[in-house]
């Protein structure tokens, strides 16, 4: 088999989702190199129009070197498999309209989480972060091989978060691609304060995961603890923050079909660009410069209107998930992944505190989001939250 040398850390199939029907898009180097020679210098062109085959790649990035021999087995077998399951899973959630619409949404959910985990670490930033954490003597091969296990580390916390697929169908500006597609945003963690390859921690209550799925669709994952109390200290760790664990997702709670206003799409693109390492791409050249049009460039103020939060009136206040098996055994966890016997399992004091903050947050969210598009959920009572919110707003004389 012919060995590959061009290794895309953002796969071509993912890039094509942002082409708007064309073969090429605009590819921006946010830190273009300067060519120098005796007596002069010239900064290389920052924007080029080119296709996915020559964007977001490094030559032999995933090549394993074994003495005088080398192999692309990691690229073909591991990332090849990840991309094979990731593409159809992304298809499902790009057009997601509920788990009850047919198809194996449960499998697609698991596959998308696996793909996102691999995508988070397969980039230059992800690799350099792993290398920074390793012992100085660690061989590159050993770091590359950790991809096969570390990609599973974020699955539990993502699964326990509140999922929403937002849309940009009514916006002239669409979502862009970055060289770190699975982006973390925390409003009090300013990009200027982080030295590459450091990044904010997913364990922090205020860290959102932003992952564009196509020109018109973007996944936002919010920690449940933040949805229940948006006034939580963003840098504190969420309850039972952990890596490498099993968890369960209630698919009926996934929110979808909220149409973002144009400035909201631009704010997401601004976050993606500010958190990118070096490259972004877009179907329209103007979209490469969200800072020219965004309503605010203040990092802490980008979500002042809570547009990144899900529909708080449709976030269930469930406290436990229980699964019964045919042999009579039972597996259960509370909303933060704690099991019977774990410290804090079904902490009633915390639940009472969160019930109060959740009700306050719902009311504040309703005021901030008057007149804005609202998300749906795939449950029989999907419109109950909207009716309760409207009754509250009428009682307050706001509508």
Protein Blocks (a to p, Z undefined) as FASTA:
>chain_A
ZZdfbdcfbdfklmmmmnnopabdcdddfbbcddddehiacdddfbdcddfklgoiaehk
lpccehjbccfklmmmmmmmmmmmmmmmmmmmmmggbjklgpjfklmmmmmmmmmmmmmm
mpmklmmmmmmmpcfklcfklmmmmmmmmmmmmmmmmmmmccddddfklpmbdcdddfbl
bacddfklcfklpccfbdcdfklmklccdddfbfkbccddddfklmmommbcfkbccehi
aehiaddddfklpcehiacdfklmmmmmmmmmmmpmkbccdfbfklmmmmlmpmbfcfkl
mmmnopmpccfklcccbfbdcdddfkopacdddfkopaehiahiapfklmmmmmmmmmmm
mmmmmmmmgoiacdddddfklmmmmmmmmmmmmmnopZZ
